[in-house]
Amino acid sequence: MREVTIAAVVFAGAGLGGVARHLVNRAVPLAISMHFPLSTMLVNVTGSIAMGLLAGWFAFRGEASGQTLRLFLTTGVLGGFTTFSAFSLDAALLWQRGASAMTLAYVLGTVLASLIGVFVGLAVMRALA
């Protein structure tokens, strides 16, 4: 029964994360981003920062929070919010349109900024611990 409860918690979190992602996509229309998949990049970078903050919190301060909350927020909410599958599709579509420089900027920018985001989040929580 515990696994069913945990699965339901992750499911609920993923739904919230998916809705949040949809709202970001609506807030950053493709026309504003000059046909660059900015909303996906923003989701992946902010999601990575949030993942670093949450991982840092649970590692350094959240021992009393429990595994259920951790799974709800990280696997559920952030798993539903960030999607590297959309990132991969956007990169492939840019490449297929012949925008090789934009593809390179998108891929490197997203990956590097996301990695930096996790390190920054971890550092912030380490400093607060």
Solvent accessible surface area in square Angstrom, and as a share of the most:
residue,aa,sasa,rsa
1,M,187,0.84
2,R,137,0.50
3,E,128,0.57
4,V,97,0.56
5,T,63,0.37
6,I,20,0.10
7,A,61,0.47
8,A,56,0.44
9,V,34,0.19
10,V,32,0.19
11,F,163,0.68
12,A,51,0.40
13,G,0,0.00
14,A,35,0.27
15,G,41,0.39
16,L,106,0.53
17,G,0,0.00
18,G,31,0.30
19,V,86,0.49
20,A,37,0.29
21,R,30,0.11
22,H,96,0.43
23,L,108,0.54
24,V,39,0.23
25,N,57,0.29
26,R,173,0.63
27,A,73,0.56
28,V,27,0.16
29,P,56,0.35
30,L,102,0.51
31,A,84,0.65
32,I,119,0.60
33,S,12,0.08
34,M,152,0.68
35,H,117,0.52
36,F,37,0.15
37,P,15,0.09
38,L,56,0.28
39,S,17,0.11
40,T,7,0.04
41,M,35,0.16
42,L,70,0.35
43,V,0,0.00
44,N,1,0.00
45,V,27,0.15
46,T,67,0.39
47,G,2,0.02
48,S,17,0.11
49,I,64,0.32
50,A,30,0.23
51,M,70,0.31
52,G,0,0.00
53,L,63,0.31
54,L,38,0.19
55,A,41,0.31
56,G,0,0.00
57,W,90,0.32
58,F,30,0.13
59,A,73,0.57
60,F,73,0.30
61,R,106,0.39
62,G,5,0.05
63,E,145,0.65
64,A,102,0.79
65,S,39,0.25
66,G,37,0.36
67,Q,94,0.42
68,T,44,0.26
69,L,77,0.38
70,R,90,0.33
71,L,24,0.12
72,F,48,0.20
73,L,46,0.23
74,T,16,0.09
75,T,72,0.42
76,G,0,0.00
77,V,34,0.19
78,L,11,0.06
79,G,44,0.42
80,G,16,0.16
81,F,26,0.11
82,T,35,0.20
83,T,33,0.19
84,F,93,0.39
85,S,89,0.57
86,A,27,0.21
87,F,19,0.08
88,S,61,0.40
89,L,106,0.53
90,D,31,0.16
91,A,14,0.11
92,A,45,0.35
93,L,78,0.39
94,L,2,0.01
95,W,157,0.55
96,Q,141,0.63
97,R,149,0.54
98,G,62,0.60
99,A,28,0.22
100,S,59,0.38
101,A,82,0.63
102,M,72,0.32
103,T,13,0.08
104,L,108,0.54
105,A,59,0.46
106,Y,0,0.00
107,V,46,0.27
108,L,89,0.44
109,G,22,0.22
110,T,0,0.00
111,V,53,0.30
112,L,101,0.50
113,A,33,0.26
114,S,8,0.05
115,L,95,0.47
116,I,107,0.55
117,G,3,0.03
118,V,45,0.26
119,F,139,0.58
120,V,76,0.43
121,G,0,0.00
122,L,41,0.21
123,A,53,0.41
124,V,63,0.36
125,M,17,0.08
126,R,137,0.50
127,A,88,0.68
128,L,105,0.52
129,A,74,0.57
